[in-house]
Amino acid sequence: MSESNTKKRPVFLRGKWNHLLFANYEVDPNLLSPQVPAGTSLDSWKGSTFLSLVAFRFSDTRVLGIPTFGWRNFDEINLRFYVRGTEDQKSKNGVVFIKEIVPSWLVSTIARLLYGENYQNKEMHSSIESVPDSSKTLSYEIRESDLTSKFSAFVSNPEKMPTEDSLEGYITEHYWGFAGRNSKKTVEYEVEHPKWAVSKVDNYSITLDFEKFYGDRYSFLSDRKPQSVFYCEGSEIVVRMGKTLKL
């Protein structure tokens, strides 16, 4: 759940995030500094800066309490990094999305207009296969006429609640989103979900053209092995209405 004790803003969206795959890359903080929104500062874990490739299923989506017919269930693949917001003298652990890819033009348009997030719609496909011993095979794909990009994994390790000082705990325990609409305007929004158990992933494949989807700045990730890969079953989530920070 969120760490804020202030009055809650109205709920914009409810749904479920399930079958989450995280690939976490340690990077030079100078890579991300130009994209840190005003009113926030770049976060780190034990002195190291991370960005994450995250793939998951979004389901049972309801906007303002109304089911989003036709797009209640869809996949998302995003690239994100981590910041701290300090408005009102309260530190908030947050996420900045470099880009979020979804199959729905409607979803991407609403997110851009309301939150200033960098959404893009592409044809996508996913598959989740479970076997009797509780193992899972997962695959998330972005499909284009000349290219299929994939983040897939075989999950066999048992789920465990991450410790507070672990990388897994750090990555999953971020409950705010920050989007910089320009150099002087930042939108902040709260995301609520319970703490997630984590399964370490040893067998995975990432065939993604980072330069094509995220730009030349991130092209090196296509040849970089992530520091860690893990899986979360996920849970119900709540996204609250955003607000513009007073800078």
C-alpha positions, 0 to 999 in steps of 0.5 A, a space after each residue: 500500500 502507499 506510504 502517504 498518510 494525507 487525504 486520498 484523492 479520488 480513485 480513477 482506475 481499478 484493476 488487476 496487475 498479474 503475471 509480472 516479469 521484472 528485468 532489472 538493469 544497473 545503469 549509470 545515473 547520468 543516463 537517467 538524470 535528464 529525464 528526472 521530473 521536476 520536483 523529484 530526485 533520482 533514487 538508488 538502492 545501496 548506491 546503485 541506480 536501476 531501471 526495469 523492463 516490466 511485462 504484465 497482464 492488466 485485467 478487470 479494468 474499471 475507469 471511474 467505476 465503469 468497466 472499460 468494455 473492449 479493453 478490460 484485459 490487455 498486456 503492457 510492457 514498460 521501461 521505468 526507473 525510480 525517483 523520490 518525490 519530496 513535496 510537502 516535506 514527505 518523501 514518496 518512492 516513485 516510478 518514472 516511465 520512459 515508455 509504456 507499450 499497450 495494444 489499445 489506442 484508447 488506453 494510450 490516449 487517455 494516459 497521455 492526456 490525463 497523466 502525461 505518460 508516454 504511452 504507445 500502442 502496438 500489436 501485442 500477444 501473451 501466453 501463460 501456461 501452468 503445469 502441475 508442479 506450480 511452475 509457469 511458462 510466460 511470454 509477452 510479445 510486441 508484434 510488428 510486420 518485420 519484427 517480434 520482440 519478446 520477454 519470456 521466462 520459465 518460473 519454477 522457484 517458490 514465491 517468498 516475501 522480499 526482505 525490506 533491504 533486498 533489491 526485489 523489495 526495493 523494486 516492487 515497493 514504489 507506490 507513486 507515479 511521476 510524469 514530467 509534462 515539461 521542464 516546469 510541470 510534473 504530474 503525480 499520482 498514487 498507485 495502491 497494491 499490497 506487498 507482493 511475493 517474489 519468485 526468482 527467475 533463472 531461465 528467461 529470454 529478452 529479445 527486444 530492440 531497445 533502440 527501436 522502442 526506447 531510443 538510441 540512449 537505451 540501445 546498449 540494453 539489447 546486449 546487457 544482461 540484467 542484474 536480476 529477473 524475477 516474477 510476481 503473481 500480482 494483485 488488485 491495484 488502484 490508481 488515484 487521480 493525478 495532481 500537478 505538483 507545486 514547484 
